[in-house]
Structures are given as C-alpha cells and as structure tokens.
Amino acid sequence: MFNCFCTDYDGPDVSETTWRKARVTHRCCECRAVIPAGARYQHVRGLWDGTWETIKTCQPCATIRDDFTRCGYVYGELWETLREAYRDRDDEDVAWLELPERT
C-alpha cells in the first residue's frame, strides 16, 4: 500500500489533461528526461494565476505522481516531494528516489 504525500496547492483555475503520443521529443517536467517521439505522455494545458501553461510528463512519472500525490501536488516537484517525505526513514529502501543524470 502506498502512502500519500500531498502539497497544499490551489491548482489551476481551469485545465485539461490528455494523454498523447509524442510526434517530436519533449522533456518531462518531473524527471527532466527526454520523452522520445512515439512515447505516450501526459499533456496538461491550464491557467495558473492568469497565465496559460502547458506541462508534459512522461508516463512513469505521471503514474508515480498519481499513486503518491492523490490529494494535491505541484508540477515539477514530484521527486523533491518524495525525497522530503522519505528523508531519514531507515525502514525504506529509498535508492529509487535518486534519479540518474539526464541529458
């Protein structure tokens, strides 16, 4: 069973979330990895504080974010949120929280 780690966050005024198949390469907002052409990714278009933004998340990060932060999150802060939540926990294998270097 997963723990839920949440952020106190109001969210966008309006947004639309879709899953797309990349026609060109993109970069994941969470892990900063390249989303290659042909890969599925989560595409979010939203209005935050009067500014429209587009956010792209690779499928693995979107799945992890959905599993661990069901009650609220800030895009781009998934891994920091998880590292903070698991800091100093001797009972957990947290090696998976360290992302490899991405180009």
C-alpha positions in Angstrom: 0.0 0.0 0.0 1.3 3.5 -0.9 1.5 6.4 1.3 0.0 9.7 0.0 2.2 12.7 0.1 0.5 15.9 -0.7 1.2 19.6 -1.2 -1.0 22.4 -0.1 -1.8 23.8 -3.5 -4.8 25.5 -5.0 -4.4 24.2 -8.5 -5.2 25.8 -11.8 -8.3 28.0 -12.5 -9.0 25.7 -15.4 -7.2 22.8 -17.0 -7.4 19.9 -19.5 -5.4 16.7 -19.1 -5.0 14.4 -22.0 -2.6 11.5 -23.0 -0.8 12.0 -26.2 1.7 10.1 -28.4 4.7 12.4 -29.0 5.4 13.4 -32.6 8.6 15.1 -31.6 10.8 14.9 -28.5 9.7 16.7 -25.3 11.1 16.9 -21.8 9.3 15.6 -18.7 8.5 18.3 -16.2 9.3 15.9 -13.3 12.4 13.9 -14.1 13.7 16.1 -16.9 14.2 13.0 -19.1 13.6 13.2 -22.8 10.2 12.0 -23.9 11.1 10.5 -27.3 8.9 10.6 -30.4 6.4 7.8 -30.3 6.2 7.6 -26.5 3.0 8.3 -24.6 3.0 11.3 -22.3 0.5 13.3 -20.2 -0.2 16.7 -21.6 -1.8 19.3 -19.3 -2.9 22.8 -20.5 -4.0 25.0 -17.7 -4.5 28.6 -16.4 -2.5 29.4 -13.3 -2.8 32.9 -11.8 -3.9 34.3 -15.2 -1.1 32.6 -17.2 -1.7 29.7 -19.6 0.9 26.9 -19.3 1.5 23.6 -21.0 3.0 20.8 -18.9 4.3 17.5 -20.3 5.0 14.4 -18.1 6.5 11.1 -19.1 4.3 8.1 -18.4 6.4 6.7 -15.5 6.4 10.0 -13.6 2.7 10.6 -14.2 1.9 7.1 -12.8 4.1 7.7 -9.7 2.7 11.1 -9.2 -0.9 9.8 -9.4 -0.1 7.0 -6.9 1.7 9.1 -4.3 0.1 12.5 -4.5 -3.6 11.9 -5.0 -4.7 14.9 -2.9 -2.5 17.6 -4.4 0.9 18.3 -6.0 2.9 21.0 -7.7 4.1 20.1 -11.2 7.9 19.8 -11.4 8.3 19.0 -7.7 7.4 15.3 -7.6 10.9 14.0 -6.8 11.7 16.7 -4.3 8.4 16.0 -2.5 9.1 12.3 -2.3 12.7 12.8 -1.2 11.5 15.1 1.6 8.8 12.6 2.7 11.2 9.7 2.8 14.2 11.6 4.3 15.6 9.9 7.4 13.4 6.8 7.0 15.6 3.8 7.9 12.8 1.3 7.2 12.5 2.1 3.5 14.8 1.3 0.5 14.9 4.8 -1.0 17.6 4.3 -3.6 14.9 4.6 -6.3 14.4 8.3 -5.3 17.8 9.2 -6.7 17.3 10.0 -10.4 20.1 9.2 -12.8 21.7 12.0 -14.7 19.6 13.0 -17.7 20.8 14.7 -20.9 
